[in-house]
Amino acid sequence: MRAEKPIIEEEAPTPVINEKNRQPLKNSKKGKFLQGGYKTTSWVLILIFLTVVLGMTLAVILSAFGEEWYGTILPEGYTMEWFVNAWQAYEVGEYFKITMEIVLTATVISLVLSLPTVYILARRDFPFKQALLGFFQMPFTLPDLLYAIPVASIFYSIGLAETMTGLIIVNLIVGIPFSVFILLPYVESLDPRLEYAAQSLGASKFKLFQRVIIPQIIPGITASAINIFIRMFNTFTIILLISGPKTQTLNVMVFSVLQGSGSQPPAMLNSLALTLMIPLLFFSFLSLWVSSFTQKRLGK
Amino acid sequence: MTFQEPGATALTISNYVEFFTNAKYYDTIWRTLYLVVPAAIIELFIAFGITYFIRGKMRGGGLIAGLTIFPLTLGSIIIDMAVIAFFKPTGWFNTTMMNMGLLDEPFTLVYNYWGAFIALIILGVAFIASNLVGMMDSIDPNLEKAARTLGASHWVTFKRVFWPLIRSNVLTVFALNLIMQIGVYSTAVIVGNPASETRTFVVVAFEEAMRNFNYNMANTVAIVMGITQLLVLGIVFAIRKRGFVGSASTFK
């Protein structure tokens, strides 16, 4: 506080100048009009966009639970029938299980693999480090298709396609770079002196990781786990290319049903979309909660 | 692989010749760009307008930002379904418009160019806004205050102080978004009309790989797509280079 005082004193005369120079602008009709126009336009823009976004979400939910809905504002009644039908007709439970198995395994593996990578990237300086970082960035700056088709043709030729292992490996392509980039700032902000202390007291590399580094970046690990989970759950192009009939994820199954829609009532399709939406919503709220919680803990 | 014909091992450029001489293939370039580039520009304006308006300490700003970014977590398939549910001829959009007397008969907004366009815009705005929110926070508000105390109007402050600082970052995000959307697939298939109007690169590539099992041609399409993206990127970065490039918060 003491250091700031002189600055405040220096600023004291500015309001006078400020007022003087602002006078013509504030009173001019044109300025007021433009200001008002800008504010109205911004609000209209925000309102339209948010109405569409919220309206779309609500429309899907209402349609999935509505009985009959044709040309009226609200459906005529509410029912769980579509939901149950969709769940049974497409064996959603089975696909849900497969998806969860694949995505959870891939999340754990990418976390385990990305931790040492991040540690080395954050602490060591070596030639081509920037190039390596750029390489890690590629999967999420390039569209999936560019690597999806080559990967798919390779997987088909070595027999990994249509297997669970293949699907998990493909998810890792998405998961590892993303998790590296989320974890990097967390590891960079660690104090290396703690590690020196642990090492001087005789801790092995493994002990160092287990007792010193991991506990400090638990918030980073949770954030990264939730984020890559959502991302993998949404991965789509590449899975569509290499998945077989028995090893589809929920996302791909819903897409194939939608592609051949026309035979199914739209409410049923919306119920399917909702089964995809619920876990995603749950996890995004979880991630919001975790990030606000950790920020509070860190005192920001 | 792109230099091989199916079944043969010799190298040829026949796949590329086929791509650039057959209208079935080379048309996809224009179709994709015609769909994606206008959408990307509109997205940039909407996202910039919203984030610029709510930047700083505004009540409810966080909520608006959260809701704007929200579609990003849902992913494209759900957005496509939602666009259909909202904009279909009997959906809320058309019903409301007709009840208000603005329209006589429903607009056909799904299963054609406009359906894909709307779905792209919603996802694109969410993506750009998610990046811009952080960038706008990183700009030192004192610079703007200084300009205001020296008598600059809001518009001049924006044009001379704020925009030059954020310009390079905005263009980077714009380029990233453009690249992502050139690879649009599920949107083009579900809400668009993949047979004619929204027949993008990826639709053709998938057809070659999944229906015709011609992986060489699919790879060729992917490579052409990559080259198109690089060209687009080149243009955006050429524009970006003509201004201040660097960190806006520290001037280092």
Boltz contact constraints between the chains, C-beta under 6 A:
constraints:
  - contact:
      token1: [A, 14]
      token2: [B, 149]
      max_distance: 6.0
  - contact:
      token1: [A, 18]
      token2: [B, 149]
      max_distance: 6.0
  - contact:
      token1: [A, 21]
      token2: [B, 151]
      max_distance: 6.0
  - contact:
      token1: [A, 25]
      token2: [B, 153]
      max_distance: 6.0
  - contact:
      token1: [A, 42]
      token2: [B, 49]
      max_distance: 6.0
  - contact:
      token1: [A, 42]
      token2: [B, 53]
      max_distance: 6.0
  - contact:
      token1: [A, 45]
      token2: [B, 49]
      max_distance: 6.0
  - contact:
      token1: [A, 46]
      token2: [B, 50]
      max_distance: 6.0
  - contact:
      token1: [A, 46]
      token2: [B, 64]
      max_distance: 6.0
  - contact:
      token1: [A, 50]
      token2: [B, 67]
      max_distance: 6.0
  - contact:
      token1: [A, 53]
      token2: [B, 71]
      max_distance: 6.0
  - contact:
      token1: [A, 55]
      token2: [B, 86]
      max_distance: 6.0
  - contact:
      token1: [A, 55]
      token2: [B, 92]
      max_distance: 6.0
  - contact:
      token1: [A, 56]
      token2: [B, 82]
      max_distance: 6.0
  - contact:
      token1: [A, 56]
      token2: [B, 86]
      max_distance: 6.0
  - contact:
      token1: [A, 59]
      token2: [B, 85]
      max_distance: 6.0
  - contact:
      token1: [A, 59]
      token2: [B, 86]
      max_distance: 6.0
  - contact:
      token1: [A, 59]
      token2: [B, 92]
      max_distance: 6.0
  - contact:
      token1: [A, 60]
      token2: [B, 81]
      max_distance: 6.0
  - contact:
      token1: [A, 60]
      token2: [B, 82]
      max_distance: 6.0
  - contact:
      token1: [A, 60]
      token2: [B, 85]
      max_distance: 6.0
  - contact:
      token1: [A, 63]
      token2: [B, 85]
      max_distance: 6.0
  - contact:
      token1: [A, 70]
      token2: [B, 90]
      max_distance: 6.0
  - contact:
      token1: [A, 71]
      token2: [B, 90]
      max_distance: 6.0
  - contact:
      token1: [A, 143]
      token2: [B, 183]
      max_distance: 6.0
  - contact:
      token1: [A, 145]
      token2: [B, 183]
      max_distance: 6.0
  - contact:
      token1: [A, 145]
      token2: [B, 202]
      max_distance: 6.0
  - contact:
      token1: [A, 145]
      token2: [B, 222]
      max_distance: 6.0
  - contact:
      token1: [A, 146]
      token2: [B, 222]
      max_distance: 6.0
  - contact:
      token1: [A, 146]
      token2: [B, 226]
      max_distance: 6.0
  - contact:
      token1: [A, 149]
      token2: [B, 209]
      max_distance: 6.0
  - contact:
      token1: [A, 149]
      token2: [B, 218]
      max_distance: 6.0
  - contact:
      token1: [A, 149]
      token2: [B, 219]
      max_distance: 6.0
  - contact:
      token1: [A, 149]
      token2: [B, 222]
      max_distance: 6.0
  - contact:
      token1: [A, 153]
      token2: [B, 215]
      max_distance: 6.0
  - contact:
      token1: [A, 234]
      token2: [B, 75]
      max_distance: 6.0
  - contact:
      token1: [A, 237]
      token2: [B, 185]
      max_distance: 6.0
  - contact:
      token1: [A, 255]
      token2: [B, 77]
      max_distance: 6.0
  - contact:
      token1: [A, 258]
      token2: [B, 190]
      max_distance: 6.0
  - contact:
      token1: [A, 259]
      token2: [B, 189]
      max_distance: 6.0
  - contact:
      token1: [A, 273]
      token2: [B, 78]
      max_distance: 6.0
  - contact:
      token1: [A, 273]
      token2: [B, 81]
      max_distance: 6.0
  - contact:
      token1: [A, 276]
      token2: [B, 78]
      max_distance: 6.0
  - contact:
      token1: [A, 277]
      token2: [B, 78]
      max_distance: 6.0
  - contact:
      token1: [A, 280]
      token2: [B, 73]
      max_distance: 6.0
  - contact:
      token1: [A, 280]
      token2: [B, 74]
      max_distance: 6.0
  - contact:
      token1: [A, 284]
      token2: [B, 73]
      max_distance: 6.0
